[in-house]
Structure formats: structure tokens, C-alpha cells
Amino acid sequence: MSFTALSIENLSFSYSGKVALDQVGFSLESGACTLLLGPNGAGKSTLFALITRLYDTRSGRIELVGFDIKKQTRKALARLGVVFQQTTLDMDLSVMQNLRYHAALHGMSRRLANERIQLELERLNMYERRFEKIRQLNGGHRRRVEIARALLHKPALLLLDEPTVGLDVPSREAIVKYIHQLTVTENIAVLWASHLIDEVYPQDHLIVLHKGQIKASGPVNAILESTGADTINEAFLRLTQGENA
């Protein structure tokens, strides 16, 4: 059953008079992976900061599963899972300790937390490493723990802020494949900020953000057709005109 996981209307944001986002609007349905593509400075991080309430929404509206993120913050954020570009794990705690702490923040019982932790870690082939400290893990394994943590409370929307940056090719490919599988098996919506074109699958949706404005939004094939491009990379360059944001 499909539902609208994220709805954004007329969202604008400025820093000291400089426009970071300008009348941005789109919606995400469950069961779909949407890649947010844009050059550095396009506004991707600002958009994520507004969705996660790190910044306050001044102009426009954001809804998570029907909850207004400004007026119903707790209910909205309870349906959100996030993996930031920079790790937010406690390096001196074990995998299990990090995940139990997150589960406690969401009010889970110890029994339920342990069940969900085992489930998510087994899916990511990390359960046997549950008692290792985070600092003992390599970058790819830390990312898997962060993804497991983001999924513990069964979110409707998963935000990924360039989660594969700095990872080796096998780790990156494994994570990209796993996230795409999640949209099917868990019926969640994924918004994945990236600048890596090869992370886009043919069935994905794309949002191309440039200088704070959405230049294109829709299925991959529709964007290729509208731009007259043969590849996503070519379409991206045409939409952003080869400029740096």
C-alpha cells in the first residue's frame, strides 16, 4: 500500500541574505528511492537540515507522513530515519551499545530493541560484530551500523546524506544495493543525497537541485527524455549547465 512519506511545499531558506533554497517543492511516495543530485553548494545539506529540524523552517511547509514538521515535530521525526555524511556513532561504545541507546530514545523495551537490533544487523551481515567497539570497524562497517540504527524504529522515510563518501568500491556497491532492496521489502521512501551518478538505478526517481532550485524531478527515463540526453550524467550536466553552484 503506497502513501506519501514526505511532502514539501514552497520551501525557501536564506543565510545572511544569500538564498540557499528557493521555492522548493516535491513529494515522495513509499516504496521508491529518490536520488537528490546537485553540485556542491546546490542546497542539498540545507534541505536535509530543514527536514531533520536542525534548522527551523521559516518559509514553506514540510510534512512527514502527514505530520507538519513545525507544528507536530515529535510525531513527524518519529517516522524519520537519518544517516548523515559524518558519522554520529559513539566511537568508544560497542555496536550493540550504540544501537540500544538509539532504541531507548525511541521508547523501545529491551526485548523489542534486542529483536530489532538482531534483525537489522543480520540483514547487514554485522551481527557477529555486535560487541566490537565502533573505532575497531572500518568505514564501510560503520556505515552499516548507522543504517541499522536508522531503521530500528521502522521509519517511513530514510534520509541518506552522501553515505558512501570515502568508502571502497565493494562497500559502496553493497550499501547502494541494500538500500534499493529496502524500498521493496520494507515499503519505505528513501531520499538519497549524492553526487555519484553510478548510484542511480534505472527505476529510481531523480531530483536535480541547482543553486537552490529544482531543475528537474521525476523518473529517470522521463528526465532523460525531457533533456534529450542519453545518460544521467549528460542530463545532469545539461540541467546544471556545467556550472558550479
C-alpha atoms as an extended CHARMM CRD file, in Angstrom:
* protein
*
       245  EXT
         1         1  MET       CA              0.0000000000        0.0000000000        0.0000000000  PROA      1               0.0000000000
         2         2  SER       CA              1.5000000000        3.3110000000       -1.1120000000  PROA      2               0.0000000000
         3         3  PHE       CA              1.4160000000        6.5170000000        0.9160000000  PROA      3               0.0000000000
         4         4  THR       CA              3.0340000000        9.9510000000        0.8150000000  PROA      4               0.0000000000
         5         5  ALA       CA              6.0590000000        9.8340000000        3.1120000000  PROA      5               0.0000000000
         6         6  LEU       CA              7.3320000000       13.3780000000        2.5370000000  PROA      6               0.0000000000
         7         7  SER       CA              5.6330000000       16.4770000000        1.1810000000  PROA      7               0.0000000000
         8         8  ILE       CA              7.4390000000       19.7960000000        0.7330000000  PROA      8               0.0000000000
         9         9  GLU       CA              5.7430000000       22.9710000000       -0.4560000000  PROA      9               0.0000000000
        10        10  ASN       CA              7.2230000000       26.3780000000       -1.3170000000  PROA      10              0.0000000000
        11        11  LEU       CA             10.2870000000       25.8570000000        0.8630000000  PROA      11              0.0000000000
        12        12  SER       CA             12.7570000000       28.7570000000        0.9170000000  PROA      12              0.0000000000
        13        13  PHE       CA             15.7320000000       29.4540000000        3.1530000000  PROA      13              0.0000000000
        14        14  SER       CA             18.4740000000       32.0960000000        3.2410000000  PROA      14              0.0000000000
        15        15  TYR       CA             21.7360000000       32.6150000000        5.1050000000  PROA      15              0.0000000000
        16        16  SER       CA             22.5980000000       36.2460000000        5.7760000000  PROA      16              0.0000000000
        17        17  GLY       CA             20.7350000000       37.3630000000        2.6930000000  PROA      17              0.0000000000
        18        18  LYS       CA             22.0720000000       34.5940000000        0.4340000000  PROA      18              0.0000000000
        19        19  VAL       CA             19.3650000000       32.3050000000       -0.9220000000  PROA      19              0.0000000000
        20        20  ALA       CA             20.0870000000       28.6140000000       -0.2350000000  PROA      20              0.0000000000
        21        21  LEU       CA             16.6850000000       27.2310000000       -1.2680000000  PROA      21              0.0000000000
        22        22  ASP       CA             14.1680000000       28.9900000000       -3.4850000000  PROA      22              0.0000000000
        23        23  GLN       CA             10.5250000000       27.8030000000       -3.5960000000  PROA      23              0.0000000000
        24        24  VAL       CA             11.4230000000       24.1150000000       -3.4390000000  PROA      24              0.0000000000
        25        25  GLY       CA              8.5580000000       21.6560000000       -3.6240000000  PROA      25              0.0000000000
        26        26  PHE       CA              8.1870000000       17.9010000000       -4.1870000000  PROA      26              0.0000000000
        27        27  SER       CA              6.6920000000       14.7720000000       -2.6310000000  PROA      27              0.0000000000
        28        28  LEU       CA              7.9770000000       11.2430000000       -2.0570000000  PROA      28              0.0000000000
        29        29  GLU       CA              5.8820000000        8.0900000000       -2.1190000000  PROA      29              0.0000000000
        30        30  SER       CA              6.5980000000        4.9590000000       -0.1160000000  PROA      30              0.0000000000
        31        31  GLY       CA              8.4120000000        2.1320000000       -1.8520000000  PROA      31              0.0000000000
        32        32  ALA       CA             10.5400000000        4.4220000000       -4.0090000000  PROA      32              0.0000000000
        33        33  CYS       CA             14.1610000000        5.5410000000       -3.9530000000  PROA      33              0.0000000000
        34        34  THR       CA             14.7390000000        9.1610000000       -4.9230000000  PROA      34              0.0000000000
        35        35  LEU       CA             18.2360000000       10.4380000000       -5.6550000000  PROA      35              0.0000000000
        36        36  LEU       CA             18.8290000000       14.0930000000       -4.8420000000  PROA      36              0.0000000000
        37        37  LEU       CA             21.5630000000       15.1950000000       -7.2240000000  PROA      37              0.0000000000
        38        38  GLY       CA             23.3140000000       18.5300000000       -7.1630000000  PROA      38              0.0000000000
        39        39  PRO       CA             26.7540000000       20.1550000000       -7.3150000000  PROA      39              0.0000000000
        40        40  ASN       CA             28.4370000000       21.3100000000       -4.1200000000  PROA      40              0.0000000000
        41        41  GLY       CA             26.5280000000       24.2770000000       -2.7650000000  PROA      41              0.0000000000
        42        42  ALA       CA             23.2900000000       23.3460000000       -4.5470000000  PROA      42              0.0000000000
        43        43  GLY       CA             21.3200000000       23.3450000000       -1.2850000000  PROA      43              0.0000000000
        44        44  LYS       CA             21.1950000000       19.6090000000       -0.5260000000  PROA      44              0.0000000000
        45        45  SER       CA             22.5760000000       19.9210000000        3.0160000000  PROA      45              0.0000000000
        46        46  THR       CA             20.2940000000       22.8630000000        3.7720000000  PROA      46              0.0000000000
        47        47  LEU       CA             17.2880000000       20.8450000000        2.6360000000  PROA      47              0.0000000000
        48        48  PHE       CA             18.2660000000       17.9390000000        4.8850000000  PROA      48              0.0000000000
        49        49  ALA       CA             18.8490000000       20.2830000000        7.8290000000  PROA      49              0.0000000000
        50        50  LEU       CA             15.3090000000       21.6290000000        7.4270000000  PROA      50              0.0000000000
        51        51  ILE       CA             13.7240000000       18.1840000000        7.1140000000  PROA      51              0.0000000000
        52        52  THR       CA             15.5160000000       16.9860000000       10.2660000000  PROA      52              0.0000000000
        53        53  ARG       CA             14.7500000000       20.2460000000       12.1360000000  PROA      53              0.0000000000
        54        54  LEU       CA             18.4070000000       21.1400000000       12.6200000000  PROA      54              0.0000000000
        55        55  TYR       CA             17.2540000000       24.4100000000       11.0520000000  PROA      55              0.0000000000
        56        56  ASP       CA             13.8670000000       25.9870000000       11.6520000000  PROA      56              0.0000000000
        57        57  THR       CA             11.5210000000       26.2660000000        8.6830000000  PROA      57              0.0000000000
        58        58  ARG       CA             10.8850000000       29.9620000000        8.0490000000  PROA      58              0.0000000000
        59        59  SER       CA              9.0870000000       29.8290000000        4.7270000000  PROA      59              0.0000000000
        60        60  GLY       CA              7.1500000000       26.9040000000        3.3010000000  PROA      60              0.0000000000
        61        61  ARG       CA              5.7920000000       23.6470000000        4.6550000000  PROA      61              0.0000000000
        62        62  ILE       CA              7.2740000000       20.2090000000        5.3270000000  PROA      62              0.0000000000
        63        63  GLU       CA              5.1200000000       17.1880000000        6.1890000000  PROA      63              0.0000000000
        64        64  LEU       CA              6.3250000000       13.7240000000        7.1860000000  PROA      64              0.0000000000
        65        65  VAL       CA              3.5940000000       11.1020000000        6.7700000000  PROA      65              0.0000000000
        66        66  GLY       CA              1.0190000000       13.8710000000        7.0970000000  PROA      66              0.0000000000
        67        67  PHE       CA              2.5520000000       15.4650000000       10.2030000000  PROA      67              0.0000000000
        68        68  ASP       CA              3.5980000000       19.1080000000        9.9400000000  PROA      68              0.0000000000
        69        69  ILE       CA              7.2430000000       19.0910000000       10.9810000000  PROA      69              0.0000000000
        70        70  LYS       CA              6.9650000000       22.5040000000       12.6480000000  PROA      70              0.0000000000
        71        71  LYS       CA              3.6610000000       22.0240000000       14.4870000000  PROA      71              0.0000000000
        72        72  GLN       CA              3.8720000000       18.2640000000       15.1510000000  PROA      72              0.0000000000
        73        73  THR       CA              7.6440000000       17.8600000000       15.4320000000  PROA      73              0.0000000000
        74        74  ARG       CA              7.8100000000       14.7910000000       17.6870000000  PROA      74              0.0000000000
        75        75  LYS       CA              5.2700000000       12.7790000000       15.6880000000  PROA      75              0.0000000000
        76        76  ALA       CA              6.9360000000       13.7470000000       12.4180000000  PROA      76              0.0000000000
        77        77  LEU       CA             10.5130000000       12.9710000000       13.4550000000  PROA      77              0.0000000000
        78        78  ALA       CA              9.4170000000        9.6460000000       14.9760000000  PROA      78              0.0000000000
        79        79  ARG       CA              8.7900000000        8.4660000000       11.3980000000  PROA      79              0.0000000000
        80        80  LEU       CA             12.2010000000        9.5640000000       10.1420000000  PROA      80              0.0000000000
        81        81  GLY       CA             15.4980000000        7.6670000000        9.9020000000  PROA      81              0.0000000000
        82        82  VAL       CA             18.7010000000        9.5360000000        9.0590000000  PROA      82              0.0000000000
        83        83  VAL       CA             22.2550000000        8.6590000000        8.0420000000  PROA      83              0.0000000000
        84        84  PHE       CA             24.4210000000       11.7600000000        7.9540000000  PROA      84              0.0000000000
        85        85  GLN       CA             27.5720000000       12.1620000000        5.8860000000  PROA      85              0.0000000000
        86        86  GLN       CA             29.7120000000       12.4910000000        9.0170000000  PROA      86              0.0000000000
        87        87  THR       CA             29.4600000000        9.6110000000       11.4720000000  PROA      87              0.0000000000
        88        88  THR       CA             27.4500000000       10.2530000000       14.6310000000  PROA      88              0.0000000000
        89        89  LEU       CA             28.2420000000        6.9770000000       16.3840000000  PROA      89              0.0000000000
        90        90  ASP       CA             29.9960000000        6.9170000000       19.7610000000  PROA      90              0.0000000000
        91        91  MET       CA             33.4130000000        5.5380000000       18.8910000000  PROA      91              0.0000000000
        92        92  ASP       CA             34.1100000000        4.1710000000       22.3810000000  PROA      92              0.0000000000
        93        93  LEU       CA             30.8730000000        2.2050000000       22.6570000000  PROA      93              0.0000000000
        94        94  SER       CA             30.1800000000       -1.1510000000       21.0340000000  PROA      94              0.0000000000
        95        95  VAL       CA             27.8390000000       -1.6550000000       18.1100000000  PROA      95              0.0000000000
        96        96  MET       CA             25.2160000000       -3.0670000000       20.4790000000  PROA      96              0.0000000000
        97        97  GLN       CA             25.5600000000       -0.1910000000       22.9500000000  PROA      97              0.0000000000
        98        98  ASN       CA             25.1270000000        2.4020000000       20.2150000000  PROA      98              0.0000000000
        99        99  LEU       CA             22.0160000000        0.7090000000       18.9040000000  PROA      99              0.0000000000
       100       100  ARG       CA             20.4670000000        0.1070000000       22.3150000000  PROA      100             0.0000000000
       101       101  TYR       CA             20.8950000000        3.7780000000       23.1640000000  PROA      101             0.0000000000
       102       102  HSD       CA             19.0720000000        4.7870000000       19.9930000000  PROA      102             0.0000000000
       103       103  ALA       CA             16.2970000000        2.2700000000       20.6790000000  PROA      103             0.0000000000
       104       104  ALA       CA             15.8660000000        3.6660000000       24.2020000000  PROA      104             0.0000000000
       105       105  LEU       CA             15.4400000000        7.1720000000       22.7790000000  PROA      105             0.0000000000
       106       106  HSD       CA             12.5110000000        5.8130000000       20.7790000000  PROA      106             0.0000000000
       107       107  GLY       CA             10.9710000000        4.2340000000       23.8740000000  PROA      107             0.0000000000
       108       108  MET       CA             11.5420000000        0.6070000000       22.9080000000  PROA      108             0.0000000000
       109       109  SER       CA             11.5920000000       -2.1110000000       25.5410000000  PROA      109             0.0000000000
       110       110  ARG       CA             14.8570000000       -4.0030000000       25.9870000000  PROA      110             0.0000000000
       111       111  ARG       CA             13.3060000000       -7.1110000000       24.4540000000  PROA      111             0.0000000000
       112       112  LEU       CA             11.9730000000       -5.3170000000       21.3830000000  PROA      112             0.0000000000
       113       113  ALA       CA             15.2460000000       -3.4280000000       20.9690000000  PROA      113             0.0000000000
       114       114  ASN       CA             17.2640000000       -6.6490000000       21.0240000000  PROA      114             0.0000000000
       115       115  GLU       CA             14.9380000000       -8.2550000000       18.4690000000  PROA      115             0.0000000000
       116       116  ARG       CA             15.1810000000       -5.3470000000       16.0780000000  PROA      116             0.0000000000
       117       117  ILE       CA             18.9200000000       -4.9280000000       16.5520000000  PROA      117             0.0000000000
       118       118  GLN       CA             19.4860000000       -8.5890000000       15.7220000000  PROA      118             0.0000000000
       119       119  LEU       CA             17.2160000000       -8.3430000000       12.6820000000  PROA      119             0.0000000000
       120       120  GLU       CA             18.8880000000       -5.2510000000       11.2240000000  PROA      120             0.0000000000
       121       121  LEU       CA             22.4490000000       -6.3750000000       11.9350000000  PROA      121             0.0000000000
       122       122  GLU       CA             21.8190000000       -9.8040000000       10.4260000000  PROA      122             0.0000000000
       123       123  ARG       CA             20.4530000000       -8.1550000000        7.2790000000  PROA      123             0.0000000000
       124       124  LEU       CA             23.6810000000       -6.2010000000        7.0230000000  PROA      124             0.0000000000
       125       125  ASN       CA             25.9500000000       -9.1400000000        7.9360000000  PROA      125             0.0000000000
       126       126  MET       CA             27.0960000000       -7.3400000000       11.0920000000  PROA      126             0.0000000000
       127       127  TYR       CA             25.5280000000       -9.3410000000       13.9180000000  PROA      127             0.0000000000
       128       128  GLU       CA             28.7000000000      -11.2880000000       14.7310000000  PROA      128             0.0000000000
       129       129  ARG       CA             30.4630000000       -7.9440000000       15.2870000000  PROA      129             0.0000000000
       130       130  ARG       CA             27.8720000000       -6.5530000000       17.6850000000  PROA      130             0.0000000000
       131       131  PHE       CA             30.2150000000       -6.4440000000       20.6920000000  PROA      131             0.0000000000
       132       132  GLU       CA             33.0750000000       -4.6970000000       18.8900000000  PROA      132             0.0000000000
       133       133  LYS       CA             33.7270000000       -1.0270000000       19.5430000000  PROA      133             0.0000000000
       134       134  ILE       CA             32.9100000000        1.3260000000       16.6880000000  PROA      134             0.0000000000
       135       135  ARG       CA             36.5210000000        2.5170000000       16.4150000000  PROA      135             0.0000000000
       136       136  GLN       CA             37.5610000000       -1.0690000000       15.6100000000  PROA      136             0.0000000000
       137       137  LEU       CA             35.3730000000       -1.0880000000       12.4820000000  PROA      137             0.0000000000
       138       138  ASN       CA             36.3160000000        0.1550000000        9.0360000000  PROA      138             0.0000000000
       139       139  GLY       CA             34.3420000000        2.8750000000        7.2570000000  PROA      139             0.0000000000
       140       140  GLY       CA             32.0470000000        0.5060000000        5.4140000000  PROA      140             0.0000000000
       141       141  HSD       CA             31.1140000000       -1.4020000000        8.5670000000  PROA      141             0.0000000000
       142       142  ARG       CA             30.4680000000        1.8190000000       10.4920000000  PROA      142             0.0000000000
       143       143  ARG       CA             28.0940000000        2.8940000000        7.7380000000  PROA      143             0.0000000000
       144       144  ARG       CA             26.2360000000       -0.4050000000        8.0550000000  PROA      144             0.0000000000
       145       145  VAL       CA             25.7930000000        0.1980000000       11.7790000000  PROA      145             0.0000000000
       146       146  GLU       CA             24.4380000000        3.6830000000       11.0900000000  PROA      146             0.0000000000
       147       147  ILE       CA             21.9700000000        2.2910000000        8.5550000000  PROA      147             0.0000000000
       148       148  ALA       CA             20.8690000000       -0.3670000000       11.0570000000  PROA      148             0.0000000000
       149       149  ARG       CA             20.3990000000        2.3400000000       13.6860000000  PROA      149             0.0000000000
       150       150  ALA       CA             18.3120000000        4.4740000000       11.3160000000  PROA      150             0.0000000000
       151       151  LEU       CA             15.9760000000        1.5310000000       10.6410000000  PROA      151             0.0000000000
       152       152  LEU       CA             15.4350000000        0.2700000000       14.2020000000  PROA      152             0.0000000000
       153       153  HSD       CA             12.2400000000        2.2530000000       14.7890000000  PROA      153             0.0000000000
       154       154  LYS       CA             10.7070000000        1.3190000000       11.4050000000  PROA      154             0.0000000000
       155       155  PRO       CA             10.7380000000        4.7780000000        9.7860000000  PROA      155             0.0000000000
       156       156  ALA       CA              8.5260000000        5.7110000000        6.8710000000  PROA      156             0.0000000000
       157       157  LEU       CA             11.2720000000        7.8660000000        5.3700000000  PROA      157             0.0000000000
       158       158  LEU       CA             15.0190000000        7.2410000000        5.2910000000  PROA      158             0.0000000000
       159       159  LEU       CA             17.2980000000       10.2160000000        4.6000000000  PROA      159             0.0000000000
       160       160  LEU       CA             20.8210000000        9.4620000000        3.3930000000  PROA      160             0.0000000000
       161       161  ASP       CA             23.2900000000       12.3390000000        3.1450000000  PROA      161             0.0000000000
       162       162  GLU       CA             26.0970000000       11.0800000000        0.8700000000  PROA      162             0.0000000000
       163       163  PRO       CA             26.5570000000        7.9370000000        2.9980000000  PROA      163             0.0000000000
       164       164  THR       CA             29.0560000000        6.2700000000        0.6680000000  PROA      164             0.0000000000
       165       165  VAL       CA             31.6140000000        9.0900000000        0.5040000000  PROA      165             0.0000000000
       166       166  GLY       CA             35.1060000000        7.7530000000        1.2110000000  PROA      166             0.0000000000
       167       167  LEU       CA             34.1470000000        4.0770000000        1.0680000000  PROA      167             0.0000000000
       168       168  ASP       CA             35.8640000000        1.4990000000       -1.0970000000  PROA      168             0.0000000000
       169       169  VAL       CA             34.0100000000        0.2760000000       -4.1920000000  PROA      169             0.0000000000
       170       170  PRO       CA             32.7570000000       -3.0780000000       -2.7670000000  PROA      170             0.0000000000
       171       171  SER       CA             31.4060000000       -1.3940000000        0.3810000000  PROA      171             0.0000000000
       172       172  ARG       CA             29.7490000000        1.3370000000       -1.6460000000  PROA      172             0.0000000000
       173       173  GLU       CA             28.1300000000       -1.0940000000       -4.0720000000  PROA      173             0.0000000000
       174       174  ALA       CA             26.8530000000       -3.2920000000       -1.2230000000  PROA      174             0.0000000000
       175       175  ILE       CA             25.2210000000       -0.3360000000        0.5410000000  PROA      175             0.0000000000
       176       176  VAL       CA             23.6570000000        1.0190000000       -2.6490000000  PROA      176             0.0000000000
       177       177  LYS       CA             22.1850000000       -2.4120000000       -3.4150000000  PROA      177             0.0000000000
       178       178  TYR       CA             20.8970000000       -2.8770000000        0.1380000000  PROA      178             0.0000000000
       179       179  ILE       CA             19.1630000000        0.4990000000        0.2720000000  PROA      179             0.0000000000
       180       180  HSD       CA             17.3970000000       -0.1440000000       -3.0090000000  PROA      180             0.0000000000
       181       181  GLN       CA             16.2050000000       -3.5190000000       -1.7140000000  PROA      181             0.0000000000
       182       182  LEU       CA             14.7580000000       -1.8240000000        1.3810000000  PROA      182             0.0000000000
       183       183  THR       CA             12.2970000000        0.2130000000       -0.6520000000  PROA      183             0.0000000000
       184       184  VAL       CA             10.7790000000       -3.0410000000       -1.8790000000  PROA      184             0.0000000000
       185       185  THR       CA             10.9870000000       -5.2110000000        1.2510000000  PROA      185             0.0000000000
       186       186  GLU       CA             10.0510000000       -2.5140000000        3.7750000000  PROA      186             0.0000000000
       187       187  ASN       CA              7.9370000000       -0.1910000000        1.5810000000  PROA      187             0.0000000000
       188       188  ILE       CA              9.7920000000        2.8590000000        2.8520000000  PROA      188             0.0000000000
       189       189  ALA       CA             10.6410000000        6.0280000000        0.9770000000  PROA      189             0.0000000000
       190       190  VAL       CA             14.3130000000        6.8950000000        0.5300000000  PROA      190             0.0000000000
       191       191  LEU       CA             15.7590000000       10.3300000000       -0.1800000000  PROA      191             0.0000000000
       192       192  TRP       CA             19.4260000000        9.8980000000       -1.0410000000  PROA      192             0.0000000000
       193       193  ALA       CA             21.6210000000       12.9740000000       -1.4930000000  PROA      193             0.0000000000
       194       194  SER       CA             24.5270000000       12.1410000000       -3.7590000000  PROA      194             0.0000000000
       195       195  HSD       CA             26.8340000000       13.4720000000       -6.4330000000  PROA      195             0.0000000000
       196       196  LEU       CA             27.7210000000        9.9840000000       -7.7050000000  PROA      196             0.0000000000
       197       197  ILE       CA             25.7530000000        9.2260000000      -10.8580000000  PROA      197             0.0000000000
       198       198  ASP       CA             26.5110000000        5.4960000000      -10.7230000000  PROA      198             0.0000000000
       199       199  GLU       CA             24.4280000000        5.1950000000       -7.5300000000  PROA      199             0.0000000000
       200       200  VAL       CA             21.2800000000        5.8240000000       -9.5740000000  PROA      200             0.0000000000
       201       201  TYR       CA             19.2590000000        2.7670000000      -10.6090000000  PROA      201             0.0000000000
       202       202  PRO       CA             17.0150000000        2.8380000000      -13.7240000000  PROA      202             0.0000000000
       203       203  GLN       CA             13.8410000000        2.5390000000      -11.6200000000  PROA      203             0.0000000000
       204       204  ASP       CA             14.7640000000        5.4560000000       -9.3520000000  PROA      204             0.0000000000
       205       205  HSD       CA             13.3130000000        8.9290000000       -9.2470000000  PROA      205             0.0000000000
       206       206  LEU       CA             15.5970000000       11.9430000000       -9.5730000000  PROA      206             0.0000000000
       207       207  ILE       CA             15.5290000000       15.4440000000       -8.1650000000  PROA      207             0.0000000000
       208       208  VAL       CA             18.1690000000       17.7190000000       -9.6390000000  PROA      208             0.0000000000
       209       209  LEU       CA             18.8870000000       20.6910000000       -7.3830000000  PROA      209             0.0000000000
       210       210  HSD       CA             20.9970000000       23.5910000000       -8.5920000000  PROA      210             0.0000000000
       211       211  LYS       CA             21.5370000000       26.9640000000       -6.9450000000  PROA      211             0.0000000000
       212       212  GLY       CA             18.6730000000       26.2950000000       -4.5430000000  PROA      212             0.0000000000
       213       213  GLN       CA             16.1300000000       25.4850000000       -7.2370000000  PROA      213             0.0000000000
       214       214  ILE       CA             14.7510000000       22.2110000000       -8.5400000000  PROA      214             0.0000000000
       215       215  LYS       CA             15.7120000000       21.9120000000      -12.1890000000  PROA      215             0.0000000000
       216       216  ALA       CA             14.0440000000       18.5440000000      -12.7670000000  PROA      216             0.0000000000
       217       217  SER       CA             12.0390000000       15.9850000000      -10.8140000000  PROA      217             0.0000000000
       218       218  GLY       CA             10.6780000000       12.6270000000      -11.9070000000  PROA      218             0.0000000000
       219       219  PRO       CA             11.5470000000        9.0880000000      -13.0400000000  PROA      219             0.0000000000
       220       220  VAL       CA             14.9560000000        8.5880000000      -14.6580000000  PROA      220             0.0000000000
       221       221  ASN       CA             13.5100000000        7.8290000000      -18.1050000000  PROA      221             0.0000000000
       222       222  ALA       CA             11.2820000000       10.9260000000      -18.0200000000  PROA      222             0.0000000000
       223       223  ILE       CA             14.2270000000       13.1970000000      -17.1990000000  PROA      223             0.0000000000
       224       224  LEU       CA             16.3480000000       11.6370000000      -19.9440000000  PROA      224             0.0000000000
       225       225  GLU       CA             13.5220000000       12.2100000000      -22.4060000000  PROA      225             0.0000000000
       226       226  SER       CA             12.8360000000       15.8060000000      -21.3340000000  PROA      226             0.0000000000
       227       227  THR       CA             16.5080000000       16.7700000000      -21.5830000000  PROA      227             0.0000000000
       228       228  GLY       CA             17.1700000000       14.8170000000      -24.7700000000  PROA      228             0.0000000000
       229       229  ALA       CA             20.0880000000       13.1000000000      -23.0550000000  PROA      229             0.0000000000
       230       230  ASP       CA             21.3130000000        9.5330000000      -23.4760000000  PROA      230             0.0000000000
       231       231  THR       CA             22.7700000000        9.2230000000      -19.9660000000  PROA      231             0.0000000000
       232       232  ILE       CA             22.0270000000       10.5660000000      -16.4950000000  PROA      232             0.0000000000
       233       233  ASN       CA             25.3910000000       12.2900000000      -16.4290000000  PROA      233             0.0000000000
       234       234  GLU       CA             24.6090000000       14.0980000000      -19.6770000000  PROA      234             0.0000000000
       235       235  ALA       CA             21.1670000000       15.1040000000      -18.4020000000  PROA      235             0.0000000000
       236       236  PHE       CA             22.6700000000       16.3600000000      -15.1480000000  PROA      236             0.0000000000
       237       237  LEU       CA             25.2320000000       18.4950000000      -16.9860000000  PROA      237             0.0000000000
       238       238  ARG       CA             22.5630000000       19.9800000000      -19.2250000000  PROA      238             0.0000000000
       239       239  LEU       CA             20.3250000000       20.8180000000      -16.2780000000  PROA      239             0.0000000000
       240       240  THR       CA             23.0950000000       22.4240000000      -14.2800000000  PROA      240             0.0000000000
       241       241  GLN       CA             24.7030000000       23.9250000000      -17.4080000000  PROA      241             0.0000000000
       242       242  GLY       CA             28.1150000000       22.6850000000      -16.3090000000  PROA      242             0.0000000000
       243       243  GLU       CA             28.2860000000       25.4120000000      -13.6690000000  PROA      243             0.0000000000
       244       244  ASN       CA             29.4360000000       25.1720000000      -10.0970000000  PROA      244             0.0000000000
       245       245  ALA       CA             26.6950000000       26.0420000000       -7.6330000000  PROA      245             0.0000000000
